[in-house]
Amino acid sequence: MSSEVETSLDISGFRNTKRFLHFGRNDKEQDTTRQLFASLAVFQDIDSRSAAMNMAIDETLLETAPEPAIRFYRWDHPALSFGYFGKFADVANHQTDRDMVRRWTGGGIVFHGGDLTYSILIPANDPAFGESSMSIYEKIHIALRTALAMNGQTYELAGNAAPKISESCFRNPVRADVLSNGRKVAGAAQRRTRRGLLQQGSIQDVDLAVDFQETFASKLSDNRREQTISQCILQRAKEIADQKYAALAWLRRR
């Protein structure tokens, strides 16, 4: 694994407020969001995979992506992921019924199975990497909110909040999470390294349009190209999964 200095970001250290952020409501803001990336590789990873492999593929893409990329994926078993700083004791009781994995990103506990999960990879040489982590988080969720709203429903971005990281992520909106009638439907966590930034997000309990993924990607960049997960990526991801995400030492490190 890399010896680079790395940080895992939990976007939750903000003061409580009842305010909502109504982003994506005008053309100027939407145009800015669409131009977050000059180009974007889109991976429609239709093969359901284990929790360890899903995490390892994201890390591999961060290692190798020459341009910003988004990957959409699913899970081959009911799964549970928890943040890098999370405590194994908080999730141990789910070990018999869930495929469990400690994420490389921060954040709290997320239950997977029926959700649509995505990851966004931003190489360090891309201009977007120079923005603050919070700015990137907000702009991605502006794009996500706008794509969700295409089904005619109303969605909003949460204002500042400060939940406990040990609790379920989807019971605890943080700043710029996507809400529907006050209920969190999309959240994410990040990891920033010298190589780039990884954001992993989950969309839950929403009836997604057939073309939702395409619409979401279109709000991030006007210049997109479809990509596939190559055998080289899968081979490298298998190594990372075996050495890290599937290892008990990683799962129980805290």
C-alpha positions in Angstrom: 0.0 0.0 0.0 1.0 3.6 -0.5 3.2 5.3 2.1 1.8 8.7 1.2 0.3 10.9 3.9 -3.4 10.3 3.8 -6.4 11.7 5.7 -9.9 10.3 6.0 -12.6 12.9 6.2 -15.8 12.7 8.2 -18.0 15.7 7.1 -19.9 16.1 10.4 -18.1 18.7 12.5 -20.6 21.5 12.0 -22.9 23.2 14.5 -26.6 22.2 14.7 -29.1 24.2 12.7 -32.6 23.7 11.3 -31.6 25.5 8.1 -31.8 23.8 4.7 -29.6 24.6 1.7 -31.8 24.9 -1.4 -29.1 24.3 -4.0 -29.7 23.4 -7.6 -32.8 25.7 -7.8 -31.6 28.0 -10.5 -29.9 27.8 -13.9 -26.7 29.5 -12.9 -26.0 27.1 -10.0 -26.9 24.1 -12.2 -24.5 25.3 -14.9 -21.7 25.6 -12.3 -22.4 22.1 -11.1 -22.3 20.6 -14.6 -18.9 22.0 -15.1 -17.4 20.6 -11.9 -15.4 18.3 -14.2 -14.1 19.1 -17.7 -14.4 15.4 -18.5 -15.7 12.4 -16.6 -15.3 8.6 -17.1 -18.4 6.7 -16.2 -18.2 3.1 -14.9 -21.5 1.3 -14.9 -20.3 -1.6 -12.8 -23.3 -3.9 -13.2 -21.7 -6.9 -11.6 -22.8 -7.2 -8.0 -19.6 -7.7 -5.8 -18.6 -8.4 -2.3 -18.1 -5.6 0.2 -14.3 -6.1 0.2 -14.1 -6.0 -3.6 -16.3 -2.9 -3.9 -14.0 -1.0 -1.5 -10.9 -2.3 -3.3 -12.1 -1.4 -6.7 -12.7 2.2 -5.5 -9.2 2.4 -4.1 -7.7 0.9 -7.3 -9.5 3.5 -9.4 -8.1 6.2 -7.2 -4.6 4.8 -7.8 -5.0 4.6 -11.6 -7.7 7.1 -12.8 -6.1 9.6 -15.3 -9.2 11.8 -15.1 -12.2 12.3 -12.8 -14.5 9.2 -12.8 -17.8 8.0 -11.3 -18.6 4.4 -10.6 -22.1 3.1 -9.9 -22.3 -0.3 -8.2 -24.3 -2.8 -6.2 -23.7 -5.5 -3.5 -23.9 -9.3 -4.0 -25.1 -9.8 -0.4 -26.8 -7.6 2.3 -23.8 -5.6 3.5 -22.7 -3.1 6.1 -19.9 -0.6 5.7 -18.6 1.6 8.5 -16.1 4.5 8.5 -12.4 4.4 8.9 -12.6 5.8 12.4 -15.6 3.7 13.4 -15.4 1.1 16.2 -15.9 -2.6 15.3 -17.8 -3.1 18.6 -20.5 -0.8 17.3 -21.3 -3.2 14.4 -20.2 -6.6 15.7 -23.8 -7.7 16.3 -24.4 -7.6 12.5 -21.5 -9.9 11.7 -23.7 -13.0 11.2 -26.2 -11.4 8.8 -24.2 -8.9 6.9 -21.1 -8.8 4.6 -19.1 -6.3 6.7 -16.3 -4.0 5.7 -14.5 -1.0 7.1 -14.3 1.8 4.5 -11.2 3.8 3.7 -13.4 6.9 3.9 -14.8 8.4 7.0 -18.5 8.6 8.1 -20.7 6.3 10.1 -22.6 3.0 9.6 -24.4 2.4 6.2 -26.5 -0.6 5.4 -26.3 -1.8 1.8 -28.3 -4.1 -0.3 -31.2 -2.2 -1.9 -29.3 1.0 -2.3 -27.5 2.4 -5.3 -23.9 3.2 -4.4 -21.5 5.4 -6.3 -17.9 6.5 -5.9 -16.3 9.6 -7.4 -12.5 9.7 -8.0 -10.7 13.0 -8.5 -7.0 12.8 -9.5 -4.7 15.3 -7.8 -3.8 16.9 -11.1 -7.5 17.8 -11.8 -8.5 21.4 -11.0 -11.4 20.2 -8.9 -9.0 18.6 -6.5 -7.9 22.1 -5.5 -11.3 22.9 -4.1 -12.1 22.3 -0.4 -13.5 18.9 0.5 -16.7 20.5 1.7 -17.1 22.4 -1.6 -16.7 19.2 -3.6 -19.2 17.4 -1.3 -21.7 20.2 -1.8 -21.3 20.4 -5.5 -21.6 16.7 -6.0 -24.8 16.6 -3.9 -26.2 19.6 -5.9 -25.8 17.5 -9.0 -27.4 14.5 -7.2 -30.3 16.5 -5.9 -31.0 18.0 -9.3 -30.9 14.5 -10.9 -33.3 13.1 -8.3 -35.7 16.1 -8.8 -36.1 15.1 -12.4 -38.8 12.5 -11.2 -40.9 15.5 -10.1 -40.3 15.1 -6.3 -38.8 17.9 -4.1 -35.4 17.3 -2.6 -33.2 19.7 -0.5 -29.7 19.8 0.9 -29.4 19.7 4.7 -27.9 22.6 6.6 -25.2 22.2 9.4 -25.6 19.3 11.8 -23.4 17.3 14.1 -24.5 13.7 14.6 -22.6 10.9 16.4 -20.4 9.0 14.0 -21.2 5.7 15.7 -24.9 5.9 14.7 -26.4 4.9 11.4 -25.5 7.4 8.7 -29.0 7.6 7.3 -30.5 8.6 10.7 -28.1 11.5 10.9 -28.1 14.1 8.1 -24.9 16.3 8.0 -24.3 19.4 6.0 -25.2 19.1 2.3 -26.7 15.6 2.6 -29.8 15.1 0.3 -33.2 15.1 2.1 -36.7 14.3 1.0 -39.3 15.7 3.4 -36.7 16.0 6.0 -35.6 12.4 5.6 -32.0 11.7 4.5 -31.9 9.8 1.2 -28.3 10.4 0.1 -25.0 10.8 2.0 -21.3 10.3 1.4 -17.9 10.2 2.9 -14.5 11.2 1.6 -10.8 10.3 1.6 -8.2 12.8 0.4 -4.6 11.6 -0.4 -1.7 13.1 -2.4 -2.9 11.1 -5.3 -6.5 12.4 -5.3 -9.9 12.4 -3.6 -12.4 9.6 -3.2 -16.0 10.2 -2.4 -18.2 7.2 -1.7 -22.0 7.8 -1.5 -25.2 5.8 -1.1 -28.7 6.6 -2.3 -31.5 4.9 -0.4 -35.3 4.5 -0.3 -35.8 6.4 -3.5 -37.5 5.3 -6.7 -34.8 6.1 -9.2 -35.6 6.8 -12.8 -34.3 4.4 -15.4 -31.8 7.0 -16.7 -30.9 8.3 -13.2 -27.2 7.4 -13.4 -26.8 9.0 -16.8 -28.6 12.1 -15.6 -26.5 12.4 -12.4 -23.3 12.1 -14.4 -24.5 14.7 -16.9 -24.9 17.2 -14.0 -21.2 16.7 -13.2 -19.7 17.1 -16.6 -20.8 17.8 -20.2 -18.0 15.6 -21.5 -18.5 12.0 -20.5 -17.4 8.6 -21.8 -18.4 5.1 -20.7 -15.7 2.9 -19.3 -15.5 -0.7 -18.2 -13.8 -2.3 -15.2 -10.8 -3.9 -16.9 -9.2 -7.2 -15.8 -6.1 -5.2 -14.7 -8.2 -3.2 -12.4 -10.0 -6.3 -11.0 -6.6 -8.1 -10.5 -5.2 -5.2 -8.6 -8.4 -4.8 -6.6 -8.3 -8.5 -5.7 -4.9 -8.0 -4.2 -6.1 -5.0 -2.2 -9.2 -6.8 -1.0 -7.2 -9.9 0.2 -4.6 -7.8 1.9 -6.8 -5.1 3.4 -10.6 -5.0 3.2 -11.2 -8.7 3.7 -8.6 -9.0 6.5 -9.7 -9.2 10.1 -6.9 -6.9 11.1 -8.4 -4.2 9.0 -12.0 -4.9 10.0 -11.2 -4.9 13.8 -8.4 -2.3 13.8 -10.5 -0.1 16.2 
